[in-house]
Amino acid sequence: MSTKLTVTIIGAALVLGSLIVNLSAHHAFSAEFDPNKYVEFYGTVTKVEWVNPHAWFHLDVKLEDGSTENWAFEAGTPNSLFRRGFRKDALPPGTEVYVDGYGAKDGSNRANGRDMRFADGSKLFLGSSGTGSPPRELTPEHERVD
């Protein structure tokens, strides 16, 4: 086999392989989250992860029995949040926020975030993952953040 053909085949295999890895790494909403597990919390930000493909917000949430749980909320891509006017320094640890979304299928303390509301009344659409996520109209009316 000629060197040129060998290099072409290896190059094509690498490109195809990277496409498959990228496609399988990104998931649909329905792969991890349940549209019937609507959750809402008022909590204190403990950590923000600006990573691709989705940013994550971690909150300490006080439960009715007085205990605290840490919840992780998946948001849109860092780039989409940035385009909505949200900056890395806009959510320092200790900030109190209201967040709603849809819980993880596996019952862990993770959710796909829908909306975040701040103490000053400003709101941020967290950018649900899309495919398989419930339409905005299905968010309970009495709790919807518009």
N, C-alpha and C positions, 0 to 999 in steps of 0.2 A: 504494500500500500504506500502511496506517495506521502511525503511529509505534509504537503498542503491539505490533502484529504483527511489525514489523521488530525491535524490541527482544527480543521473545520468541524469534524465530528465531535471532538472534545469540547470545542467552544459551544456548539449547539446543545450538547448534553448539559453543560454547566448552566447555560441560560434557562433551559427547560427545567432543570432541577431547582434553580433558585425561584422560578415562578411557582412551582408546585409547593415549595416550602412556604413562600409568602402567602399563598392562597389558603393553605391549611392552617397557618398560624392565626389568621384572622377568623373570627367566629361570628355567627349570626346570634342575635339576641336569644332566640329560642334554644340555642345549644346550652346556655348556662342559666338563663333567667326564666322565671315563670310569670306570665302575664296575669295570672290569678292571685299572685302573692304581692298585692299592693302594700307598700310599707311607707311610713312617714315618721320622721324623727326630728326632734330639736336637740342639737348636740353641740359639742365643742370640738373644733378642728384640732387634731393631733398631728397630722402629717398630710402633705400633698405630694403626689408623685407625678411629675410632668414627663411621662414616658409614652412612647408610641407602642401600640396603635391607639391606646386610650389613656387619658389622665385618670388618676385615682385620688379620691378625697377620703381621708380617714377621720371618723368622728367618735368621740366618747359620748355615749348616750346613757342617761340615767333612766333606769327602769322603775316601774311602780313600786317594787319592793326596796328601792333605795340603792340597789347595786348598779354597777356601771358595766356596759359592754362596749367594745370597740367595733365599729362597723366600717366597711370599705365600700365606697360608692364609685362605680365606674362612670366616667363621663365621656364626652366626645374626644376627638383628637386634640392635642395641645394647640395645633394650628387653628382648628375651628373655634376653640375657646378664645384664643388670642384675637381672631377676627371679630368676635362678638364683644371685644373690648376688655376681656378678662386678662389680667397680667399675673405673672408668677408671684409677685409680692402682694397681691390683693387679698390673700387668704392666709395670714400668718397663724401659726399655732395659737390657740386660745380664743380665736374668733368663734362666736356663737352663731349658728345658722340653722335654718329649717331646710330639710331635704326630703323629697319624696321620690319614689321609684318603685322598682319591682325586684323582689327577693330572689335569691339564688335557688335553683332547683334542688341543690344538695343540702339545703337547710343551714348552710354556713352564714356567718354574719357579713355577707356581701350582697350588694344590690346594684342594679343598673339605675343610675340616677336620672330622674326626669327634670326636676326643677330645684333650684336652690334659692332661698330667700334670706336676705341679710337683715340685721336689726334696724337698719335705716329704711327698710321697705323696698330696697332695690332687689331685682330678681335676675337670675341667670338661668337660661335654658341649658341644661347639661348635655343635651344632644344624645338622646337614646340611640343605641346601636343601629336602629333601622330595621333590617330584615327580621320579621317576626315580632317586633315590639308592638304593643297595643297602640291603636290610634289615640291621639290626644283626647278625643271625645270620651274615651272610656275611663279616663282618670276620674275618680269620684268628684262630682260637681262641688260638694261642700269643701273639698280639700284642694281643688285645682288651683295652681298658681299660674296666672296669666300674665 
